[in-house]
């Protein structure tokens, strides 16, 4: 939405105070959302510090594990130019069935952006293969790629070679590999490759950086930017979000071009 697209979040919250709070914050932020409410509790994440390092437990049996397949969701998906999804939301049978059925309603030519987001034990090779089967864009980070090299028996490949392997195997339009503070690489089916060093900024909070990258790249490609232009804007937007508190800070009228300032 910050990049000029009309975006919708699809999820579910409980009929509880946390659900009320999330809906109020979503509305306050101006986020368009289709949020179902059900008898399951609103999702929470438990955080435990071990030697100062946080470990997260994403609580199971929560509202978004039970997203219902409805006509309203079908209508939204059928109109979408891009749909973004990951593995976590499909960990339960009910939401798995809903989301995979919704993906079947995507209109011809729609971008289906699979941001893998491996969390805990909420994924399997079978699920990843299933979701890659729907995807036109696949986004992974360097740590996830280590797991996937073993999982798909492509050990010893470079990052770019592994990206090409997934592109060819699953007939993808784009594969995006991010490597945190180092760099990101995007390759396209057309044979283009864009590699950009991560912008150097004073980091305040990295929450939302990956999703802002994905959202910016998606919106800019849909609006006709070249691969290189969309990639640079995604990197700069992600860098800006890292300089702010929270996952959805207010954007300035113009995102700074950190890459140009660094001579990149």
C-alpha positions in Angstrom: 0.0 0.0 0.0 2.9 2.4 0.7 4.0 1.9 -2.9 0.7 2.9 -4.4 -1.0 -0.5 -4.6 -4.3 -1.5 -3.1 -3.4 -4.3 -0.6 -5.5 -6.5 1.6 -4.5 -8.7 4.5 -6.4 -12.0 5.0 -6.4 -13.6 8.4 -8.4 -14.4 11.5 -8.5 -13.3 15.2 -10.3 -14.5 18.2 -13.4 -13.0 19.8 -11.3 -11.6 22.6 -9.5 -8.5 23.8 -6.4 -9.2 21.8 -8.5 -9.6 18.7 -10.2 -6.2 19.4 -6.8 -4.6 19.8 -5.4 -6.0 16.6 -8.4 -4.9 14.6 -8.2 -1.4 16.1 -4.4 -1.1 15.3 -5.0 -2.4 11.8 -7.7 0.2 11.1 -5.6 2.9 12.7 -2.7 2.1 10.4 -5.0 2.3 7.4 -4.5 -1.4 6.4 -7.2 -2.9 4.3 -8.0 -6.3 5.8 -10.5 -9.1 5.7 -10.2 -10.5 9.2 -12.5 -13.3 10.3 -13.4 -13.8 14.0 -13.9 -17.2 15.5 -13.9 -18.9 18.9 -10.2 -19.7 18.9 -7.8 -17.4 20.7 -6.0 -14.6 18.9 -2.4 -15.7 18.0 0.4 -15.0 20.4 4.2 -15.7 20.3 6.1 -16.7 23.4 9.6 -15.3 23.7 12.2 -16.9 26.0 15.7 -15.5 26.4 18.5 -18.0 26.6 21.9 -16.5 27.2 20.4 -13.2 25.9 19.3 -14.7 22.6 15.5 -14.8 22.1 13.8 -18.0 21.2 10.2 -17.9 19.8 7.3 -20.3 20.2 4.5 -19.6 17.8 1.5 -20.8 19.8 -0.6 -23.4 18.0 -4.4 -23.8 18.0 -5.1 -20.1 17.3 -7.6 -18.2 15.2 -5.6 -18.0 12.0 -5.2 -21.8 12.1 -9.0 -21.8 11.2 -9.5 -19.4 8.3 -12.7 -20.3 6.6 -13.0 -20.6 2.8 -15.7 -18.0 1.9 -17.1 -16.2 -1.1 -15.7 -12.9 0.1 -12.1 -14.3 0.1 -12.6 -15.8 -3.4 -13.8 -12.5 -4.7 -10.7 -10.7 -3.4 -8.3 -13.3 -4.7 -9.9 -13.3 -8.1 -9.3 -9.6 -8.5 -5.7 -9.6 -7.2 -2.7 -8.9 -9.4 -0.4 -10.4 -6.8 -0.9 -12.8 -3.9 1.7 -13.3 -1.2 1.8 -16.4 1.0 4.2 -18.5 3.1 4.5 -21.8 4.9 3.5 -20.8 8.4 -0.2 -19.9 7.6 -0.7 -23.4 6.2 0.4 -25.4 9.3 -3.2 -26.5 10.2 -5.4 -28.6 7.9 -8.2 -26.0 7.8 -6.2 -23.0 6.8 -4.1 -25.2 4.5 -7.2 -26.2 2.6 -8.5 -22.6 2.5 -5.3 -21.0 1.2 -4.6 -23.7 -1.4 -8.1 -23.4 -2.7 -7.9 -19.6 -2.9 -4.6 -19.9 -4.9 -6.5 -21.9 -7.5 -8.7 -18.8 -8.0 -5.9 -16.5 -8.9 -6.5 -14.9 -12.3 -4.3 -15.8 -15.3 -1.0 -13.8 -15.1 -1.3 -12.9 -11.4 1.9 -12.9 -9.5 2.0 -15.6 -6.8 4.7 -14.6 -4.4 5.9 -17.5 -2.1 7.9 -15.9 0.7 8.9 -19.2 2.4 9.4 -18.0 6.0 10.5 -21.2 7.6 9.5 -21.1 11.3 10.1 -23.8 14.0 8.7 -27.2 12.8 5.8 -25.7 10.8 6.9 -26.9 7.4 7.9 -30.0 5.4 9.4 -30.8 2.1 5.9 -31.8 0.8 4.4 -28.5 1.8 7.2 -26.5 0.2 6.9 -28.4 -3.0 3.2 -28.0 -3.0 3.4 -24.2 -2.5 6.2 -23.9 -5.1 3.8 -25.6 -7.6 1.5 -22.5 -7.3 4.3 -19.9 -7.2 5.6 -17.5 -9.8 8.0 -15.8 -7.4 10.1 -17.6 -4.7 11.8 -15.6 -1.9 14.3 -17.3 0.4 17.1 -16.1 2.7 20.6 -17.5 3.0 19.9 -19.5 6.2 16.8 -21.0 4.6 18.8 -22.0 1.5 21.1 -24.1 3.7 18.1 -26.2 4.8 16.8 -26.4 1.2 20.1 -27.5 -0.2 19.9 -30.6 2.0 16.2 -31.0 1.6 16.3 -31.0 -2.2 19.8 -32.6 -2.5 21.4 -29.7 -4.2 24.4 -29.5 -1.9 27.5 -27.8 -3.1 25.7 -25.3 -5.4 26.4 -21.6 -5.2 23.5 -19.3 -4.2 22.9 -18.2 -7.7 23.0 -21.8 -9.1 20.5 -22.9 -6.4 18.2 -20.1 -7.5 18.4 -21.2 -11.1 17.7 -24.8 -10.0 14.5 -23.8 -8.3 13.5 -21.6 -11.2 13.9 -24.4 -13.7 12.4 -27.1 -11.5 9.2 -25.1 -10.7 8.9 -22.8 -13.7 9.2 -19.6 -11.7 9.4 -16.0 -13.1 11.7 -14.7 -10.3 13.8 -16.2 -7.5 14.9 -13.8 -4.8 17.8 -14.6 -2.4 18.4 -12.3 0.5 21.5 -12.4 2.7 20.8 -10.1 5.6 23.3 -7.3 5.9 25.4 -8.5 3.0 23.5 -8.5 -0.3 20.4 -9.7 -2.2 20.2 -11.3 -5.6 17.1 -11.6 -7.9 17.1 -13.6 -11.1 14.4 -13.7 -13.7 13.2 -16.2 -16.2 14.2 -13.7 -18.9 17.8 -14.3 -18.0 18.4 -11.1 -16.1 20.2 -11.1 -12.7 20.4 -8.2 -10.3 22.7 -8.3 -7.3 22.7 -5.4 -4.8 24.7 -4.9 -1.6 22.5 -4.3 1.4 22.4 -0.6 2.2 24.3 0.5 5.3 22.1 2.4 7.7 21.9 3.0 11.5 19.6 0.0 12.4 16.9 0.7 15.0 14.6 -2.3 14.4 14.7 -5.0 11.7 11.1 -6.1 12.2 9.2 -5.8 8.9 12.3 -5.3 6.8 11.9 -8.5 4.7 8.2 -7.9 4.1 8.8 -4.3 3.1 11.3 -5.6 0.6 8.7 -8.1 -0.8 5.9 -5.5 -0.9 8.0 -2.9 -2.7 9.4 -5.3 -5.2 5.9 -6.7 -6.0 4.3 -3.3 -6.3 7.1 -1.9 -8.5 7.1 -4.8 -10.9 3.3 -4.6 -11.2 3.7 -0.9 -12.0 6.2 -1.6 -14.8 9.6 -1.0 -13.2 12.5 -3.0 -14.6 14.0 -5.7 -12.5 17.0 -3.5 -11.5 14.7 -0.5 -10.6 12.3 -2.7 -8.5 15.2 -4.3 -6.8 17.0 -1.1 -5.8 13.7 0.4 -4.5 13.1 -2.7 -2.5 16.5 -2.5 -0.9 16.2 1.2 -0.1 12.7 0.7 1.4 13.9 -2.2 3.5 16.8 -0.1 4.7 14.5 2.8 5.7 12.2 0.4 7.7 15.3 -0.8 9.6 15.9 2.8 10.7 12.5 3.1 12.3 10.6 1.4 15.2 7.9 -1.1 14.3 6.9 -3.1 11.2 4.9 -0.4 9.5 6.4 3.1 10.1 5.2 6.2 8.4 7.0 6.6 5.1 8.5 10.0 4.1 7.3 11.5 0.8 10.5 10.2 -0.8 12.4 7.1 0.5 16.1 8.0 0.7 18.3 6.5 -1.9 20.8 5.0 0.4 22.5 3.0 -2.4 23.2 6.1 -4.5 24.5 7.9 -1.4 27.0 5.0 -0.9 28.0 5.1 -4.6 26.3 1.8 -5.4 
